[in-house]
Amino acid sequence: MERSQDSPAQPKSWGRRVADSRAVEVASRVGLCARGTIYVLVGILAVRIGLGSDSGQEADRSGAVGTLGEQPFGQALLWALVVGLAAMALWRLAEAAFGQTVEGGDKWSRRLGSLGMAVFYTVICVGVVQTALVGGSAGGRPGDETSKEYTARVLDWPGGRVIVGVFGAVLIAVGVVILVRSLMRKFEKNLRTDEMRPATRRVVAILGIVGGAACGVVAAGAGLSVLLAAVRYDPDQAKGLDETLRSFAATPAGPALLIAAAVGLLLFGLYSFCEARWRKAAQHGTPEEQPTGATGPGHAPVGRGKGGDEAGDQQAEQSFGGRADDVQRHRGDDEDQGQRRG
């Protein structure tokens, strides 16, 4: 939340200080790098599927984790990913508890969204931990099987059909919101674009627009499959990320649509690294955390608001006025001495 310059500085609450701390800022940047790694790997796997060179890995989180585990030092890479995902979950949890640092970050809708993301990344983090403990290259259960299993369980609940339908509709709405916000470049409000060169800013904008739009389309497609599962009372209709991407190849556009979506996810992964570099964060040790009128060594007192400006003007006028009086007095003394000599 932005404070008005006319209002006196208010001490931050304990929760606000935690949310604005350096540790949470570092957690957010580490978490964004972890998110970027997953989306880049998923995008590469999906591109290979679209080109017909399927490696057998699912184009989803499990496939990305399995691919990472197959690399040299795979175990170390997996545990590094665990740290990043845990940091991401903690950052989102801090936002849900204390509000986001951006303007309007205390709105309940933003807090609820942050809570949902915290749960989402916690689940992914636990899955990666399980994969790292059992060997590293298995990648965990495919997302398609998990989606179908959970959908079948919920459908058996009283009112489960309605719950699944509502979840699918919400997922569609989230996908549409992500798509629209990406096309409107809303993500730039969270970035320090003034620190970017013009060429860099254009590249980051392209990554954010195309990558965000791809994420929105894929999320809406997955939500549509869940909604159809509720309408038809068929859990097999529910699709995870991999099956959603593969279904794009069955459209009239063919594999080209799958490749386009895959490239979009890859670009979103690259944008995540850019966001980790240039995302806005709360300022640490700002004057508003100090008592009013406090000054540090080597710094002159600076007034806040209109009252401070007027006080500064009065001090300047008194200083310059005093100097002018001294000059005039010296001139008068010189004239008197000249007259006596004459």
C-alpha positions as CSV (number, residue, x, y, z in Angstrom):
1,M,0.0,0.0,0.0
2,E,1.3,3.4,-0.9
3,R,1.3,6.1,1.8
4,S,0.4,9.7,1.2
5,Q,3.2,12.1,1.5
6,D,1.0,14.4,3.6
7,S,0.4,11.8,6.2
8,P,2.9,11.2,9.0
9,A,5.0,8.1,8.9
10,Q,3.4,5.2,10.8
11,P,5.5,2.4,12.3
12,K,5.1,-0.9,10.6
13,S,3.4,-3.8,12.3
14,W,5.3,-7.0,13.1
15,G,3.5,-8.8,10.2
16,R,4.2,-6.0,7.8
17,R,7.8,-6.0,8.7
18,V,8.0,-9.7,8.1
19,A,6.3,-9.5,4.7
20,D,8.6,-6.6,3.7
21,S,11.8,-8.2,5.1
22,R,14.8,-9.0,3.1
23,A,14.3,-12.7,3.7
24,V,10.9,-12.8,2.1
25,E,12.2,-10.8,-0.9
26,V,15.0,-13.3,-1.4
27,A,12.4,-16.2,-1.1
28,S,10.3,-14.6,-3.8
29,R,13.2,-14.3,-6.2
30,V,14.4,-17.8,-5.5
31,G,10.9,-19.1,-5.9
32,L,10.4,-17.3,-9.3
33,C,13.6,-19.0,-10.5
34,A,12.2,-22.4,-9.5
35,R,9.0,-21.6,-11.3
36,G,10.9,-20.6,-14.4
37,T,12.9,-23.8,-14.4
38,I,9.7,-25.9,-14.4
39,Y,8.0,-24.0,-17.2
40,V,11.1,-24.0,-19.4
41,L,11.4,-27.8,-19.0
42,V,7.7,-28.3,-19.6
43,G,7.8,-26.1,-22.7
44,I,10.8,-28.1,-24.1
45,L,9.1,-31.4,-23.5
46,A,5.9,-30.2,-25.2
47,V,7.8,-28.9,-28.2
48,R,9.4,-32.3,-28.6
49,I,6.0,-33.9,-28.5
50,G,4.7,-31.5,-31.1
51,L,7.6,-32.2,-33.4
52,G,7.1,-36.0,-33.1
53,S,10.2,-36.8,-31.0
54,D,8.4,-37.9,-27.9
55,S,10.9,-38.9,-25.2
56,G,8.3,-40.7,-23.1
57,Q,8.2,-38.0,-20.4
58,E,4.9,-36.3,-19.6
59,A,4.8,-32.6,-20.6
60,D,3.9,-31.5,-17.0
61,R,5.5,-31.1,-13.6
62,S,6.3,-34.8,-13.3
63,G,8.0,-34.8,-16.6
64,A,10.0,-31.7,-15.8
65,V,11.1,-33.2,-12.5
66,G,12.0,-36.5,-14.2
67,T,14.0,-34.7,-16.9
68,L,15.9,-32.7,-14.2
69,G,16.7,-35.9,-12.3
70,E,18.2,-37.6,-15.3
71,Q,20.8,-34.8,-15.7
72,P,24.3,-35.0,-14.2
73,F,24.1,-34.1,-10.5
74,G,20.4,-34.7,-10.8
75,Q,19.9,-35.3,-7.1
76,A,21.5,-32.0,-6.3
77,L,19.4,-30.2,-8.9
78,L,16.2,-31.7,-7.5
79,W,17.0,-30.6,-4.0
80,A,17.8,-27.1,-5.3
81,L,14.3,-27.2,-6.9
82,V,12.8,-28.2,-3.6
83,V,14.4,-25.2,-1.9
84,G,13.1,-22.9,-4.6
85,L,9.5,-24.3,-4.5
86,A,9.5,-24.1,-0.7
87,A,10.6,-20.5,-0.9
88,M,7.8,-19.8,-3.4
89,A,5.2,-21.3,-1.1
90,L,6.5,-19.3,1.9
91,W,6.5,-16.1,-0.1
92,R,2.9,-16.7,-1.2
93,L,1.9,-17.6,2.3
94,A,3.3,-14.4,3.6
95,E,1.3,-12.5,1.0
96,A,-1.8,-14.3,2.0
97,A,-1.2,-13.5,5.7
98,F,0.0,-9.9,5.5
99,G,-1.0,-8.7,2.0
100,Q,1.1,-8.1,-1.1
101,T,3.6,-5.2,-1.3
102,V,2.0,-3.8,-4.4
103,E,-0.8,-1.2,-4.5
104,G,-4.1,-2.9,-3.5
105,G,-2.2,-5.8,-2.1
106,D,-4.5,-6.0,1.0
107,K,-7.6,-6.9,-1.0
108,W,-9.2,-10.1,0.0
109,S,-9.1,-11.4,-3.6
110,R,-5.4,-10.9,-3.8
111,R,-4.8,-12.6,-0.5
112,L,-7.1,-15.5,-1.5
113,G,-5.1,-15.9,-4.7
114,S,-1.8,-15.9,-2.9
115,L,-3.2,-18.6,-0.5
116,G,-4.2,-20.7,-3.5
117,M,-0.7,-20.4,-5.0
118,A,0.9,-21.2,-1.6
119,V,-1.1,-24.5,-1.5
120,F,-0.3,-25.2,-5.1
121,Y,3.4,-24.8,-4.8
122,T,3.4,-26.7,-1.5
123,V,1.9,-29.7,-3.2
124,I,4.4,-29.5,-6.0
125,C,7.2,-29.2,-3.5
126,V,6.1,-32.3,-1.6
127,G,6.0,-34.2,-4.9
128,V,9.5,-33.2,-5.8
129,V,10.7,-34.2,-2.3
130,Q,9.2,-37.7,-2.8
131,T,10.9,-38.0,-6.2
132,A,14.2,-37.0,-4.8
133,L,14.0,-39.5,-2.0
134,V,13.1,-42.5,-4.2
135,G,15.8,-42.0,-6.8
136,G,15.4,-38.8,-8.8
137,S,14.4,-39.8,-12.4
138,A,10.9,-41.2,-11.8
139,G,9.3,-37.8,-11.8
140,G,6.4,-38.8,-9.6
141,R,2.9,-39.7,-10.8
142,P,1.8,-38.2,-14.1
143,G,-0.5,-35.2,-13.7
144,D,-3.2,-36.8,-15.9
145,E,-3.6,-39.8,-13.6
146,T,-3.7,-37.6,-10.5
147,S,-6.4,-35.3,-12.1
148,K,-8.6,-38.3,-13.0
149,E,-8.2,-39.9,-9.6
150,Y,-9.0,-36.8,-7.6
151,T,-11.9,-36.0,-9.9
152,A,-13.4,-39.5,-9.5
153,R,-13.1,-39.2,-5.7
154,V,-14.8,-35.8,-5.5
155,L,-17.6,-36.9,-7.9
156,D,-18.5,-39.7,-5.4
157,W,-19.0,-37.1,-2.6
158,P,-22.5,-35.8,-1.9
159,G,-22.8,-32.8,-4.2
160,G,-19.5,-33.7,-5.7
161,R,-20.7,-33.1,-9.2
162,V,-21.4,-29.5,-8.3
163,I,-18.0,-29.1,-6.6
164,V,-16.2,-30.4,-9.7
165,G,-18.2,-28.2,-12.0
166,V,-17.6,-25.1,-9.9
167,F,-13.8,-25.9,-9.8
168,G,-13.7,-26.2,-13.5
169,A,-15.6,-23.0,-14.0
170,V,-13.2,-21.2,-11.6
171,L,-10.2,-22.6,-13.5
172,I,-11.7,-21.3,-16.8
173,A,-12.2,-17.9,-15.2
174,V,-8.7,-17.8,-13.9
175,G,-7.3,-18.7,-17.3
176,V,-9.3,-15.9,-19.0
177,V,-8.1,-13.4,-16.4
178,I,-4.5,-14.4,-16.9
179,L,-5.0,-14.1,-20.6
180,V,-6.6,-10.6,-20.5
181,R,-4.1,-9.3,-17.9
182,S,-1.2,-10.5,-20.0
183,L,-2.5,-8.9,-23.2
184,M,-3.0,-5.6,-21.2
185,R,0.5,-5.9,-19.8
186,K,-0.6,-5.6,-16.2
187,F,2.4,-7.6,-15.2
188,E,4.6,-4.5,-15.8
189,K,3.2,-2.8,-12.7
190,N,5.2,-5.3,-10.6
191,L,8.4,-4.7,-12.4
192,R,11.1,-2.0,-12.1
193,T,10.9,-1.1,-15.7
194,D,12.6,2.2,-15.1
195,E,15.8,0.2,-14.5
196,M,15.6,-1.6,-17.9
197,R,17.1,-0.5,-21.2
198,P,14.5,0.1,-23.9
199,A,15.5,-3.1,-25.8
200,T,15.4,-5.1,-22.5
201,R,12.0,-3.7,-21.7
202,R,10.6,-4.7,-25.1
203,V,12.0,-8.3,-24.7
204,V,10.5,-8.6,-21.2
205,A,7.2,-7.3,-22.5
206,I,7.1,-9.9,-25.3
207,L,8.0,-12.7,-22.9
208,G,5.3,-11.6,-20.4
209,I,2.5,-11.1,-23.0
210,V,3.1,-14.3,-25.0
211,G,4.0,-16.4,-22.0
212,G,1.1,-15.2,-19.9
213,A,-1.3,-15.7,-22.7
214,A,-0.2,-19.2,-23.3
215,C,-0.6,-20.0,-19.5
216,G,-4.1,-18.5,-19.6
217,V,-5.1,-20.6,-22.6
218,V,-3.8,-23.8,-21.1
219,A,-5.4,-23.1,-17.8
220,A,-8.8,-22.4,-19.5
221,G,-8.4,-25.6,-21.5
222,A,-7.8,-27.7,-18.4
223,G,-10.7,-26.0,-16.7
224,L,-13.0,-26.9,-19.6
225,S,-12.0,-30.6,-19.3
226,V,-12.9,-30.6,-15.6
227,L,-16.2,-28.9,-16.3
228,L,-17.0,-31.5,-18.9
229,A,-16.1,-34.2,-16.4
230,A,-18.8,-32.8,-14.1
231,V,-21.4,-32.4,-16.8
232,R,-20.9,-35.9,-18.2
233,Y,-20.2,-37.4,-14.8
234,D,-17.1,-39.0,-16.3
235,P,-13.7,-38.5,-14.4
236,D,-11.8,-39.6,-17.5
237,Q,-12.8,-36.3,-19.1
238,A,-10.6,-34.4,-16.6
239,K,-7.1,-33.7,-18.0
240,G,-3.9,-32.7,-16.6
241,L,-1.4,-30.3,-18.2
242,D,0.2,-33.0,-20.5
243,E,-3.1,-34.3,-21.8
244,T,-4.4,-30.8,-22.2
245,L,-1.4,-29.9,-24.4
246,R,-1.7,-33.1,-26.4
247,S,-5.4,-32.3,-27.0
248,F,-4.3,-29.2,-28.9
249,A,-2.8,-31.4,-31.6
250,A,-6.2,-33.0,-32.2
251,T,-7.7,-29.6,-33.2
252,P,-7.9,-28.5,-36.9
253,A,-4.7,-26.5,-36.3
254,G,-2.9,-29.8,-35.6
255,P,0.5,-30.0,-34.0
256,A,1.1,-26.3,-34.8
257,L,-1.2,-25.3,-32.0
258,L,0.5,-27.6,-29.6
259,I,3.9,-26.2,-30.5
260,A,2.7,-22.7,-30.2
261,A,1.3,-23.4,-26.7
262,A,4.6,-25.1,-25.8
263,V,6.7,-22.2,-26.9
264,G,4.4,-19.9,-24.9
265,L,5.0,-21.9,-21.8
266,L,8.8,-21.9,-22.4
267,L,8.6,-18.1,-22.8
268,F,6.7,-17.8,-19.6
269,G,9.5,-19.7,-17.9
270,L,12.0,-17.2,-19.3
271,Y,9.8,-14.3,-18.1
272,S,9.8,-15.8,-14.6
273,F,13.6,-15.3,-14.5
274,C,13.2,-11.7,-15.6
275,E,10.6,-11.2,-12.9
276,A,13.0,-12.6,-10.4
277,R,15.5,-10.0,-11.5
278,W,13.3,-6.9,-11.8
279,R,10.3,-7.6,-9.5
280,K,9.5,-4.6,-7.2
281,A,10.1,-5.2,-3.5
282,A,9.5,-3.2,-0.3
283,Q,12.3,-0.8,0.5
284,H,14.3,-1.8,3.5
285,G,15.3,0.7,6.1
286,T,13.4,3.6,4.6
287,P,12.9,6.9,6.4
288,E,9.3,6.0,7.1
289,E,10.5,3.3,9.5
290,Q,12.4,5.9,11.5
291,P,11.0,8.5,14.0
292,T,9.9,11.7,12.5
293,G,12.8,14.2,12.2
294,A,15.5,11.5,12.7
295,T,18.6,11.9,10.7
296,G,21.6,9.8,10.0
297,P,25.2,10.8,9.9
298,G,26.0,13.0,7.0
299,H,22.3,13.7,6.1
300,A,20.5,17.0,6.6
301,P,17.0,16.9,8.1
302,V,14.4,16.6,5.4
303,G,10.8,17.7,6.1
304,R,8.0,15.4,5.0
305,G,4.9,17.0,3.5
306,K,3.9,20.6,3.3
307,G,4.9,21.4,6.9
308,G,8.4,20.1,6.3
309,D,8.8,22.2,3.1
310,E,7.6,25.4,4.8
311,A,10.1,24.8,7.7
312,G,12.9,24.3,5.2
313,D,12.0,27.4,3.3
314,Q,12.0,29.4,6.6
315,Q,15.4,28.1,7.5
316,A,16.8,29.0,4.1
317,E,15.3,32.5,4.3
318,Q,16.8,33.0,7.7
319,S,20.2,31.8,6.6
320,F,20.3,33.9,3.4
321,G,18.8,36.8,5.3
322,G,21.4,36.7,7.9
323,R,24.2,36.5,5.4
324,A,22.7,39.5,3.5
325,D,22.6,41.5,6.8
326,D,26.3,40.7,7.4
327,V,27.3,41.8,4.0
328,Q,25.3,45.1,4.3
329,R,26.9,45.8,7.8
330,H,30.4,45.2,6.4
331,R,29.7,47.6,3.5
332,G,28.4,50.3,6.0
333,D,31.6,50.0,8.1
334,D,33.8,50.4,5.0
335,E,31.9,53.6,4.0
336,D,32.4,55.1,7.5
337,Q,36.1,54.3,7.5
338,G,36.4,55.9,4.0
339,Q,34.6,59.1,5.2
340,R,36.9,59.4,8.3
341,R,40.0,59.0,6.1
342,G,38.7,61.7,3.7
